Each structure stands twice: as C-alpha cells, then as structure tokens.
Amino acid sequence: MSDRPEIGDWAGPGGLAAVQDARLPETLAAAARSPFYRGRVPVDRAGLMEMPLTTKADLRDAYPFGLLAVDRRRLATYHESSGTTGTPSSSYYTEEDWLDLSERYARKWVGIRDSDTFLVRTPYALMITGHLAQAAARMRGATVVPADNRSTAMPYPRVVRLLRDLRVTLTWSMPTDTLLWAAAARTAGLDPGRDFPALRALFVGGEPLGAAKRARIAQLWNAPVVEEYGATECGSLAGECSAGRLHLWADRAIFEVRDPATGRITPAGRGQLVVTPLYREAMPLLRYNTEDEAEVSTDPCRCGWDLPTVRVLGRSAAVHRVAGAAVTQAGVEELVFQLPGVLFWRARALPDRLLVELEGDRGAADALISAIRARYDVPAEVSALPPGGLVPHTLLTDAPDVVKPRSLFGPAEDWTRALSYY
C-alpha cells in the first residue's frame, strides 16, 4: 500500500495544503543532500517561498550529477530532456521515484486496465516519455506495444497495421502524430473512425493542444482525446479529468505561477509554471521554473477533483513578434483547425507578415487569411497546397529496409550497405 496521497484523500484547499505541508520536510531534507542545494535549504514553507527559483540554466550547469541527492548505486534510470529550447538537461530517478512517476501518469479518467493493449508512440531514448507510459501501463497490467517514434523500424504503415491487427485500445503520442496515423490509414484504404473499433482513447502530450485540434483528432478516430502534461525533469505534472480539464497534481508537487514581466509569484493566474516536486529522491527540485506558459485556476471543477486546473499555452520562448503582435503556434493552430478537413500546416513568422502553407483548397487558405487578420491584425500570406505538399505520400506508405550491420556480401548484393543500420 502506497503512503503517497491519492485523489480523494483530502477535502478543499485547506486539506490539499495540509497534504503538501506534511510531505515538505522530507522534500527539503532530500534537497539538502545534493551539492546544488547544500547549505541553502530553508526549514519550512515560508522559507521555501523566499528561495530563488531553480532555472533550466541551473540544471545544465549542474550536469551531470550536481543535483544528485542519493548514492549513485540507488539510481534506476538516467534521462535528458529533448533540448527543444537549448542544451538538454539531466534527470535521474530511483526505483521509489518511478513508483511516484507511474502513479501520477496512470491517473487517467478513462483508466488503464489489464485488458488494455497500449501502443506507446513516443521516444524510448533519453527522454522520459516512452519509459513513463510503459511503466504506468505495466503497473496496471496492460500489454505494451513499444512503437517508438524515433526509429526507422516503426514507419507509419507499420503503426497503422499494429493499431488494427493488435486491436490496440489505448495510445500515447504527440497530438500531431495521431493526424499522421489517420492520413496513413486513409492512404491504405482504411477509415480511422470505423476500422479501429477497439480504440477507446488516445493519450496525447508534448505540445499545446487547442480545442479545435482536439475535436479534429477525436472526430477522425471516433475516440476521446485525453491530454497529459509533464516534463522529463518532473514526470507527469497534470492530467485530464472527465470534464475535459487538466488538473495539476498538487498533492504530489507545489505549484506557483511567475509573471515573467514583473517576477511576481502567485498561486494562480497566467505566467511561467514553477514546480516543487514533493516525492523526488534522486534529484529534488525546489521552485523549478519550467518556463512553460500556463494559466492556473483554483476554481472548482464539476469533476469533483480538489485540485487546481491548468491550461498549458507553450514555452514562453516560443512567442514570435509579427508586425507588433505576439504570435504563438497554439494561437495560429486554433485558427487552422477550425477549417474543415485541414490536417497539416506550417508557418514562418517574419517581422512584417505571417507566411503559412497548408494542405487544402484556396477557400481554406482565404478563410485562414481572414481569421489571422481578425485575431492578430497582421498581414498574412497563405498558400494552398495539394495533398502531399507538406506530408509526402512516401512518408505515409514507405517501409524502410531496416537491416543489421554486416560486412560480408554475395556477388549480386549491394555492399554499400556494409556497417549500415538502415
């Protein structure tokens, strides 16, 4: 039986704060054992709120083991972030850490069951994402299909085949990947919403997900889309309830919101999300600034979970200035997916205008120009491309020849493939 809190173990904001305060002394004691925090850890919550934030630069400067708080013999895994906005940062976990990670990820309102077949379509390399989903699924007894999306051995036709033939019930991927599966399925003559009847939910994360894109994915696959939010440094930070809202796991971490313009810290509102995980052994983090732009609310949710809700808006660094307006991917994407039938697009933010390409007709392009002008009041040029203009047909149909390295070839064989893995 776990001594970590579960949803329903407290009532109201006061009960949640008591859960956090009960665990905080152990969190602070663990942090004091790491070289990075040694000698400057406060004794209580009031002192914690006076500490400077831990930054991504701090994590990079502490590479590889400056934040280690346990003997290295106790480590279970080592990971690095994707490095989306800079040099990757290190993270490491003990077996006990992994229990907390798995429990948080498994808090899905649709459940993860021993009867499920769970296709994990995120990296199994240094990032935590694929390993986390697999650990949570195995903890709940599900069958895992490790369909890594960073391997030439897992082309889109193979993903579609596995989804159908194995009667996959749950998937885990970035939202955009589900659109590529749908396109590959259609190319193979299949209907995503009809020919995969076992599929009961698509778990997605790793990029902002607007309402229009979510609705498009759910309509394509005839299955609910369940969002997850987290980071390699912290694991799962929020999950979706039955009412369709993301809840921060505030029983397992303390969350704050930082206004990047003023530096002001509040428990709710809009700004950069700051997190203090409460159950980290190997690598405790105190007031870690994720730099993710988020909107946190403490208003009650009709699902009944006594946890704050969050809208994740993307990285603060991902805002582009176009003709004086602040343009984000999430904002443009919401406009794109309000267009009927459009799945694929790309844009370039120039100082004086926004250039967009989409796979669709001229009517869709003109409608997007109007929508961009209405929302941002900036000039926009939108090109309508035919199917395959952005996502090549070969990407959806080809199955690369994945080989093992070899050095001896017969007289008619292509020996330029010597020592090649692909």
N, C-alpha and C positions, 0 to 999 in steps of 0.2 A: 504494500500500500504506500503510495507516494505521500510525502509530507509537504509537497508543493500544492498551493491552492488551486482549486478548480472553480469554474463558473458556478455561482450559487452558494459559495462558501461565505459570502458577506452580503450585507444589505446597505445600499446607499453609499454616497461619497464618503461618509464617516467610516463605514465599515471597510471600504477599499483602502482608505488612508491607513487604517489600523493594520491591515494585511501588509502594506508596504513597510510600515514602521517596525513591525515585528521581525521582518527579514533584514532590514537595513544594517544593523550592527554586524552581521556576518558578512554582508557585502563589503562594508568598509574595512573590516579586518582582512578580508581576502585581498583587497586592493593594496593595502599597506605592505603586503608581501612581495609586490612587484617592484623592480628597480625604478620604473617610471613614476609611481605614486609614493614610493617610500619616503617617509618624513614629512609628508604634506597632506595626509588624510585626516579629515575632520572627525569629531567624535559623535556627531549627531546630524539630524536632517537640516537643522538651521545652518550648521557649518557647511554642509554639502552645498546648500544653495548659495553660499558665498564663494565657492571654489571657481576658478577659471574653467571654461569649457575645454574638454579634450577635443582636439581637431584631427582631421584627416592627416594634416602635416605631422602632428604628433605621432600618429600611428606609423607613418612612413619613416620618420626619424628613429623610431624605436625598433625598426627592423633589425634582426628577425625576432629576438626574444626579450626586448626591453620591457615588454608588458607581461612577461610570464610570471605567474604567481604560484606555480607548483613545480615540483621536481619534474624534469623532462621525462622521466620514466613513467609518469602518470598520464602523459598525453596520449590521446587516442587518434586524433587527426590534426593535420596542418592544412590551412587553406589560404588563398589570396583572393582579393576582390578582382573584379573584371578590369579595373583601371579605366572606367568609362571617362572620367574627367581628370585623369592624371596617373601617376605611378601607382601600381597596385599596393594595397596594404595587407599586412599579415593578420591571420586569425588562427587560433588553436583552441581545441576543446578536449576535455576529459570525457570518460565514459559517463560520468554523472552529468556533465554539461549536455551530453547528447540525449539523455532522458528528458531534460527540460526542453531542448530544441524540438524533439519529436512530439512531445505532448502538445506544445503550442501549435505546431503545424497541423496536427490532427484535429484541431478544434473546428472542423468544417460542419456547417449546419446540415449538409446532406449526409455526413458521416463517411467514414472509411471502414469497410466491413471485410470480414474474412471471405465473403463471397465475391468480392470485387477483383477485377483484373485491371491493374493500374499502369497505364503507359506513361513513363517519365521521359519527357522530351525536352529536357534542359541539360546543360553541360554536366558531365561526370568528371571534369578535370579539377583544377584547384578551387574553383568557386564552390560554394556550399550547396547550391540549389538542388542539383540532382540527388546528391547524397542525402539531403534532408528529406526530400519527398520519399525516397526509398526507405529510409529509416522509419519514418512515420507510418508508411504503408505496411511494412513488415511488423511493426509493433502492434498493428491492428489485425494482422493475419492475412492481409491482401496478397495476391500474386502480383509481382512487379515485372513489367516489361521495360528493360533499361534501354530506351530508344534515344540515346544521346544525340543531341543536335549539333555536335561539333565533330562528327565522324563521317567520313565518306562511305562508311558501311551502312549508313542509315539514310539513303535518299528518300525523297517524298513518295515514290511509288511503293517502297517497302513499308513506310509508315502507314499508308492507306491500306495495304494488304493486311498488316498486323491488326489495325483497328477493326477490320471487318472479320478476318478469319479467327482471331482470338476472342472475338466478342468482348472487346475492351469496354469497361463500364465507366472508368474514370481516366482523365488525362491531366497532365501537368506540363505547362508550356508558357511561353510568352503569348499574349493575345494575337499578335500578328502571325505567329506560326499556325494557328488554327485556320486562318484565312488561306494560307498556302496549302494546307491539307485539303481544304474544301476545293480549291482550284485543281489540285492534283486528282482528287476524286472525280470531279466533273470531267477532266481530261480522259480519265479511264472509263467514262460512261456511267458513273455512279452518281446518285443523288445523296449528298451528305445528310439531308434531313430525313431520308427514307431508308437508305440501305445500311444504316448502322444502328439498328433498333436497340442494341444492348447499352449504348452510351447513355448514361444518366446524368453526367455533369462534366464540365470542363473547368479544371482549376487553372487559373492564369495569374501571372505576376511578372515583374521585371520591367514593366513600362506603364506609364499612366493609361488608365482605361476610362474613357468617357462613356456617357450613357448611350450615345448613338452607335459607337463601335461595339459596345457590349450587346446592344439589341441586334446588330447585324450578325454577330457571331452566333448568338442564341437562335436566331431565325434560320441561319444556314444549317445548323446542326440539330435543330429541334431539341435542344437540351439547355438547362440553366448554365450560366457562366458564373463561377464562384471565384471572387478575387482574393488574392493573398498579397500581403506587403511585408517585406523584410529586407535584410542585408546580410552579406557574408559575415560582417563584423558582429552581428547581433542575432542572426537567425530570424524566425518569424516575429514580426512586431505587431501585426494586425491581421484579422481575418474577418470574413463576411458573415453576417447573421442572416436569418431567414427573411428579414425585412429588406435585405439588399444593401445594408450599410456596413462599412468597415469599422470594426471596434479595435482599439488599441488594447493589447494585453497588459493592462495597467496593474494587474495583480502579480505580474512577473517582471515588471520594469516600471520605473518612474519616468514620466514624460513631461517635457516642457516645450514651450514654443518661443523661439527667439526672433525678434524683429531685426532683420539684417541692416536696416537703415539706421536704427537707433540703438541696437544692442539690448533693448528692453526684453526681459524674460517674463512670460505669463504662463499660467497653466492651460490656457486655451486661446483660440484665436488663430490668425494666419501668420505664418513665418516658417523658419527653419526648425525641423523637428530635432529635439535634443533628448537623448535617452540614457538612463542609467539602468542597465540590466541588473536584476536582483539575484540571479541564480547562476552567475558565471564563476567557475572555479579557476580555470586555466588562465583566463585573460579578462579580469574585471575591468569594466569601463565606467568611469564616473563622468556624468554630464557630457556624453559624447555627441557632438554636433554632426548629424548625418548629412547636413546640407541639403536635405530634401525639403522642397517647399510643400507645406501641408496646411490644412485648415482643421483645427481640432475643436470639437464641441463637447460640452458636458451635459447638453440637453438629453432628457430621457428618450430611449428608443422603444418603439412598440414591441420589439422582440423580447424585452424584459431583462436583457443583459445589463447589469450595473457596471458598465464600462464606457469610457469616453469614445466618441466616434471620430473618424478622421477621413478627410478627402486628400489623397496624395496628388499633388499637382506637378511633380517632377523636380529635377535638380534646379537649384537657384542659378547655377552657371549656364543653364540651357535656354536662357531668355535672350532673344535677338532684337536689336533695335532696327526697325524699318520705318523710314520717314517719320521718325519721332515716336513711333508706337512700340510697345513691348509685345513681341510676338513669340508664342511658345508652340511647341509641337502639339501639346494637348489641345490648345485652342483651335489651331487650324484643323486638326484631326476631327474635332467635333463637327466642324462645318462639312468636311469631306464626307463623313459617314451619314450625313443627312441626305446625301444624294442617292437616289435609287440605283442599286446594282454595283456601285463602285467599291472595289476592294483594295486597289493598290494605287499609291500616290507617292510623290516626293516633292520637296520644295527647297528652294535656296533663298535665304534672306539676304538681300542686297541693301545697301544703305538707303536707296531711294524707292525700292519696289520689291514685291514678293514674286518670285518665279515658281510656278507649280506645274507639274506634269501628272496626269492621271490616266489610267486605263478606263476610257469611257467615251461617250459621244460629245459632240460640240455643245449640245444642250446642257449637259452636266458641267462642262467647262465654263460656260457663260453663267450658269447658276452659281458656281463657286466664286467667280469674279464678283458678282453682286453681293454674296454673303461676306466675303472678305472685306469689301469696301464698307458694308454696313457695320461690321463688327470692329474693324481696326481703323477705318478711314485712311487706308493706304492704297496706292496703285498696285494692281496685281495683273500678271500675265499668266494665263492658264492654257496649257497645251493639252489637247485631247489625243491620246494615243490608242492604237488598236490593241486587242488582246495580244499579250506577249511583248508589248512595247516596254514594259518595266520588268515584268517577271517572264523571262524567256521560256518558251514552251519546253525546251530541253531540260530546264530545271525541274519541271513537273513530271517528266516522262523518263529521263535517263536514269540508268542504274550503273554507276561507275564500276569498273572492274577493280575490285579491291583484292590485292594479292599479298602473299607473304614474301619477304625478301628472299631472293635466290641468286645464285651465281653461275650455275651450270645449265646450259640451254641446248636443245636439239638443233639440227641444221636448218629447220624452217621456222624456228621460233625467234621472236623479237628480243634480242639480248640487250637492247637499250633499256629494258625494264630491270636490269640487274640492280639489286640492292634497293629497289623502289618498293614502297609500301602501298602505292596507289597507281 
